[in-house]
Amino acid sequence: MLVALCAVIFGLGFITAIATSSTARLKSPLERVVTRTLLSKPPGSSPGSVKDGASRTERVIQIDDRDLMTKAQCEALPYGDWRRQAYDNIQSILLAEGHGAQNFPCIYATAGFKQNQHRFLFMHSADPEQPSNIRLIANALRAYYPLSHSLGQNTSLLLVHPPSADCSSVEEYRHKFWAVLRSLRLCDLEAWPKDIPTKTDASEWTFCFDGVPWFLAALTPAHKQRQSRRAENFTIAVQPKWVFNKLFKTPETRERAVQAVRKLMPAYDQIEISPDLAAYGSKGSTEAHQYYLLDENETAHCPFGDLDLK
């Protein structure tokens, strides 16, 4: 639950528009992959119509949990491996290791780590938009969701990227973060849930993939003041929304959970708590503003009004 508290419809017409457009206007290699996949689908089929069986082989990604690493697997990596170094950094953050280290505000993230409820996914390259990385994430999300129920209430999936010399600012990482979500949406063959708005500025919007609503939080090496959003490697913490069902079961339990986190934040961050951290569905708020917090108390707007639209 890394900083989770510090916390469209993909219709047939859109598929047709992608499938019939020229490759010259596509923006990325991933979009070309998705286009070929959609073109291979039977006429009249839709993203939500892909079923188990032969037609499932048309998916860009197959379900496979071999890349979801446990604590023990991470700790078995050699010390010179960048993955081990990234894991050690995350461990030091969550366990408040090191001279003068403060307790990480999200006590639920720390509990999940200690209880081996988190899973770690290491990217193929430092470029978050690389098609192989997007396929890796999509595959991992499909595999992680059914597994998450058996892992525990404080589970998170951490998407960890190698060190990069290309990104140096909070703003650059913001664009990378949203490019990942946009790319995931492009290769999602499931319909966007009908009860969740597609407009990212809607108060009840939340990111969905494979028909599942998720909460995400980005951590970058560029964050300096907001230490609760800092990691040595660009990392995206992902949680299925079901984890909040018990924690936020009643207004009273939600308030206790939120306050348990917020009381630790003043000593951890060198900036006041972001005003964008609000309860899901609150008027004038949107989770799109919570996923990626800036290193100052200004709203980091989503560059896409709707992840399905050009």
C-alpha positions as CSV (number, residue, x, y, z in Angstrom):
1,M,0.0,0.0,0.0
2,L,2.9,2.3,-0.9
3,V,1.5,5.9,-0.4
4,A,-1.9,4.7,-1.4
5,L,-3.4,6.7,1.5
6,C,-1.0,9.6,0.9
7,A,-3.5,9.1,-1.6
8,V,-13.3,4.1,-21.4
9,I,-15.7,2.4,-22.7
10,F,-13.4,0.9,-25.3
11,G,-16.1,0.6,-27.9
12,L,-16.3,-1.0,-31.3
13,G,-16.1,2.3,-33.0
14,F,-12.7,3.1,-31.4
15,I,-11.4,-0.3,-32.4
16,T,-12.5,0.3,-36.0
17,A,-10.9,3.7,-35.9
18,I,-7.5,2.3,-34.8
19,A,-7.7,-0.7,-37.2
20,T,-8.4,1.4,-40.2
21,S,-6.0,4.3,-39.5
22,S,-2.7,4.5,-41.4
23,T,0.4,3.4,-39.6
24,A,1.9,6.8,-40.3
25,R,-0.3,8.5,-37.7
26,L,0.4,5.9,-35.0
27,K,2.5,7.4,-32.2
28,S,4.5,4.4,-30.9
29,P,5.6,0.9,-31.7
30,L,3.1,-0.3,-29.1
31,E,0.2,1.2,-31.0
32,R,1.4,-0.7,-34.1
33,V,1.4,-3.9,-32.1
34,V,-2.1,-3.2,-30.8
35,T,-3.3,-2.4,-34.3
36,R,-2.1,-5.7,-35.6
37,T,-3.7,-7.5,-32.7
38,L,-7.1,-5.8,-33.4
39,L,-6.9,-6.4,-37.1
40,S,-6.4,-10.1,-36.4
41,K,-9.7,-10.3,-34.4
42,P,-12.8,-11.7,-36.1
43,P,-15.1,-9.0,-37.7
44,G,-17.6,-7.6,-35.3
45,S,-15.7,-8.6,-32.2
46,S,-15.1,-6.1,-29.4
47,P,-12.5,-5.7,-26.6
48,G,-14.8,-7.2,-24.1
49,S,-15.7,-10.1,-26.2
50,V,-12.4,-12.0,-26.0
51,K,-13.1,-15.2,-24.2
52,D,-11.1,-18.2,-22.9
53,G,-10.1,-20.6,-25.6
54,A,-8.7,-20.1,-29.1
55,S,-9.6,-16.4,-29.4
56,R,-7.5,-15.6,-26.2
57,T,-4.4,-16.4,-28.2
58,E,-5.0,-13.1,-30.0
59,R,-4.3,-11.1,-26.9
60,V,-1.0,-9.2,-26.9
61,I,-0.2,-10.6,-23.4
62,Q,-0.8,-14.0,-21.8
63,I,-1.3,-14.5,-18.1
64,D,1.9,-15.5,-16.4
65,D,3.1,-14.8,-12.9
66,R,6.7,-15.9,-13.2
67,D,7.9,-12.3,-13.2
68,L,6.2,-11.4,-9.9
69,M,9.1,-11.7,-7.5
70,T,8.8,-12.2,-3.7
71,K,11.0,-10.8,-1.0
72,A,13.0,-14.0,-0.9
73,Q,13.6,-14.0,-4.6
74,C,14.7,-10.4,-4.5
75,E,17.1,-11.1,-1.7
76,A,18.6,-14.0,-3.6
77,L,19.7,-11.6,-6.4
78,P,23.4,-10.7,-6.4
79,Y,24.3,-7.4,-4.8
80,G,25.7,-5.9,-8.0
81,D,22.4,-6.5,-9.8
82,W,20.4,-3.2,-10.2
83,R,17.3,-5.1,-9.2
84,R,18.8,-6.0,-5.9
85,Q,19.9,-2.4,-5.3
86,A,16.4,-1.1,-6.1
87,Y,14.9,-3.7,-3.8
88,D,17.3,-2.8,-1.0
89,N,16.4,0.9,-1.4
90,I,12.6,0.1,-1.2
91,Q,13.3,-2.1,1.9
92,S,15.3,0.7,3.6
93,I,12.4,3.1,2.9
94,L,9.7,0.9,4.3
95,L,11.7,-0.3,7.3
96,A,13.1,3.1,8.1
97,E,16.7,1.9,7.9
98,G,19.7,4.2,8.0
99,H,20.9,6.9,10.2
100,G,18.1,9.4,11.1
101,A,15.5,7.6,9.0
102,Q,11.9,8.5,9.8
103,N,9.1,6.0,9.8
104,F,7.5,5.7,6.4
105,P,4.0,7.3,6.7
106,C,2.0,4.5,5.2
107,I,2.2,2.0,8.0
108,Y,0.1,-0.4,5.8
109,A,2.9,-0.5,3.2
110,T,5.4,-1.4,5.9
111,A,3.1,-4.1,7.3
112,G,2.6,-5.5,3.8
113,F,6.4,-5.7,3.3
114,K,7.0,-7.4,6.6
115,Q,4.3,-9.9,5.9
116,N,5.6,-10.7,2.4
117,Q,2.4,-9.5,0.8
118,H,4.1,-7.3,-1.9
119,R,5.3,-8.5,-5.2
120,F,8.0,-6.9,-7.3
121,L,8.1,-6.6,-11.1
122,F,11.4,-5.3,-12.7
123,M,11.2,-3.7,-16.1
124,H,13.2,-4.7,-19.1
125,S,14.6,-1.2,-19.7
126,A,14.6,2.3,-18.2
127,D,12.1,3.5,-20.9
128,P,8.7,3.0,-19.3
129,E,7.0,3.4,-22.8
130,Q,9.0,0.6,-24.4
131,P,6.5,-2.0,-25.8
132,S,8.2,-4.9,-24.0
133,N,7.7,-3.1,-20.7
134,I,4.1,-2.4,-21.4
135,R,3.5,-6.0,-22.3
136,L,5.3,-7.1,-19.1
137,I,3.1,-4.8,-17.0
138,A,-0.1,-5.9,-18.6
139,N,0.8,-9.5,-18.2
140,A,1.7,-8.9,-14.5
141,L,-1.5,-7.1,-13.8
142,R,-3.6,-10.0,-15.2
143,A,-1.6,-12.5,-13.1
144,Y,-1.4,-10.4,-10.0
145,Y,-5.1,-9.6,-9.5
146,P,-6.3,-13.2,-8.8
147,L,-3.2,-13.8,-6.7
148,S,-3.7,-10.6,-4.7
149,H,-6.7,-12.0,-2.8
150,S,-4.5,-14.7,-1.2
151,L,-1.6,-12.4,-0.4
152,G,-3.3,-10.2,2.2
153,Q,-5.0,-6.9,2.9
154,N,-1.9,-4.8,2.6
155,T,-0.6,-6.2,-0.8
156,S,0.9,-4.0,-3.5
157,L,2.5,-4.7,-6.9
158,L,5.7,-2.6,-7.3
159,L,6.7,-1.8,-10.9
160,V,10.4,-0.9,-10.7
161,H,12.4,0.6,-13.5
162,P,16.2,0.5,-14.0
163,P,18.2,3.6,-13.4
164,S,17.8,6.2,-16.1
165,A,19.9,9.1,-17.3
166,D,17.2,10.4,-19.6
167,C,14.7,11.6,-16.9
168,S,15.9,14.1,-14.4
169,S,12.8,16.2,-13.4
170,V,9.6,15.5,-11.7
171,E,7.7,16.8,-14.8
172,E,9.5,14.4,-17.1
173,Y,8.6,11.5,-14.9
174,R,5.0,12.7,-14.8
175,H,4.8,12.5,-18.6
176,K,6.3,9.0,-18.5
177,F,3.9,7.8,-15.9
178,W,0.8,8.9,-17.8
179,A,2.3,7.4,-21.0
180,V,2.4,4.1,-19.3
181,L,-1.2,4.2,-18.3
182,R,-2.2,5.4,-21.8
183,S,-0.2,2.5,-23.4
184,L,-1.8,0.0,-21.0
185,R,-5.2,1.3,-22.0
186,L,-4.3,0.8,-25.7
187,C,-3.5,-2.8,-25.3
188,D,-6.4,-3.5,-22.9
189,L,-9.0,-5.8,-24.7
190,E,-11.5,-5.6,-21.9
191,A,-14.3,-3.0,-21.8
192,W,-14.0,-0.2,-19.4
193,P,-16.4,-0.8,-16.4
194,K,-19.7,0.8,-17.1
195,D,-20.0,2.2,-13.5
196,I,-16.8,4.1,-13.7
197,P,-16.5,7.4,-15.7
198,T,-14.1,7.6,-18.6
199,K,-13.3,11.3,-18.1
200,T,-10.2,11.6,-15.9
201,D,-11.4,14.8,-14.3
202,A,-14.5,13.0,-12.9
203,S,-14.6,12.6,-9.1
204,E,-15.4,8.8,-9.5
205,W,-12.8,8.1,-12.1
206,T,-10.2,5.5,-11.4
207,F,-7.7,3.7,-13.6
208,C,-9.0,0.4,-14.9
209,F,-7.2,-2.4,-16.7
210,D,-8.6,-5.8,-17.7
211,G,-11.9,-4.7,-16.2
212,V,-10.4,-4.2,-12.8
213,P,-10.2,-0.8,-11.0
214,W,-6.7,0.0,-9.5
215,F,-5.1,2.6,-7.4
216,L,-1.6,3.7,-8.4
217,A,1.1,5.9,-6.8
218,A,4.3,7.0,-8.6
219,L,7.7,7.4,-6.8
220,T,10.7,9.0,-8.5
221,P,14.3,9.9,-7.8
222,A,13.5,13.5,-8.8
223,H,11.3,14.1,-5.7
224,K,13.2,15.9,-3.0
225,Q,10.7,17.6,-0.7
226,R,7.9,15.0,-0.9
227,Q,10.0,12.1,0.4
228,S,6.9,9.9,0.6
229,R,6.9,9.9,-3.2
230,R,10.7,9.3,-3.6
231,A,12.6,6.2,-4.6
232,E,16.0,5.7,-6.1
233,N,14.3,4.1,-9.2
234,F,11.2,5.2,-11.0
235,T,8.6,3.0,-9.3
236,I,4.8,2.6,-9.7
237,A,3.0,1.1,-6.8
238,V,-0.3,-0.6,-7.9
239,Q,-3.1,-1.9,-5.8
240,P,-6.5,-3.5,-6.7
241,K,-9.2,-1.3,-5.1
242,W,-10.6,-4.3,-3.1
243,V,-7.8,-3.7,-0.5
244,F,-9.6,-0.6,0.6
245,N,-12.9,-2.4,1.3
246,K,-12.0,-3.4,4.9
247,L,-9.8,-0.4,5.6
248,F,-12.5,2.0,4.5
249,K,-15.4,-0.1,5.5
250,T,-17.1,2.6,7.5
251,P,-16.4,6.4,7.8
252,E,-14.9,5.7,11.2
253,T,-12.5,3.1,10.0
254,R,-11.5,5.2,7.1
255,E,-10.8,8.2,9.3
256,R,-8.7,6.2,11.7
257,A,-6.7,4.7,8.8
258,V,-6.1,8.1,7.1
259,Q,-5.1,9.8,10.4
260,A,-2.7,7.0,11.2
261,V,-0.8,7.9,8.0
262,R,-1.2,11.6,8.1
263,K,0.2,12.0,11.6
264,L,3.6,10.7,10.3
265,M,3.8,12.8,7.2
266,P,4.9,16.1,8.7
267,A,8.1,14.5,10.1
268,Y,8.7,12.6,6.8
269,D,8.0,15.1,4.1
270,Q,9.6,18.6,3.8
271,I,6.3,19.9,2.4
272,E,2.7,20.1,3.6
273,I,0.3,17.3,2.8
274,S,-1.0,17.7,-0.8
275,P,-4.5,19.1,-0.9
276,D,-5.2,16.7,-3.8
277,L,-5.2,13.8,-1.4
278,A,-9.0,13.4,-0.8
279,A,-11.5,10.6,-0.4
280,Y,-12.5,8.8,-3.5
281,G,-15.6,10.4,-5.0
282,S,-15.2,13.7,-3.1
283,K,-16.6,16.7,-5.1
284,G,-14.0,18.6,-7.0
285,S,-11.4,15.8,-6.6
286,T,-10.2,13.0,-8.9
287,E,-7.8,10.1,-8.4
288,A,-6.0,11.3,-11.5
289,H,-4.5,14.1,-9.4
290,Q,-3.5,11.7,-6.6
291,Y,-1.5,9.1,-8.6
292,Y,1.3,11.5,-9.4
293,L,2.0,14.2,-6.9
294,L,4.4,17.0,-7.7
295,D,7.3,18.1,-5.4
296,E,5.3,21.2,-4.6
297,N,1.6,21.7,-3.7
298,E,0.3,22.3,-7.1
299,T,-2.0,19.9,-9.0
300,A,-0.3,17.5,-11.5
301,H,-3.0,17.4,-14.1
302,C,-3.5,14.3,-16.3
303,P,-2.6,15.1,-19.9
304,F,-5.4,12.9,-21.2
305,G,-9.0,13.9,-20.7
306,D,-10.0,10.4,-21.6
307,L,-7.5,7.6,-22.0
308,D,-9.4,6.2,-25.0
309,L,-9.3,9.4,-27.0
310,K,-6.5,10.7,-29.2
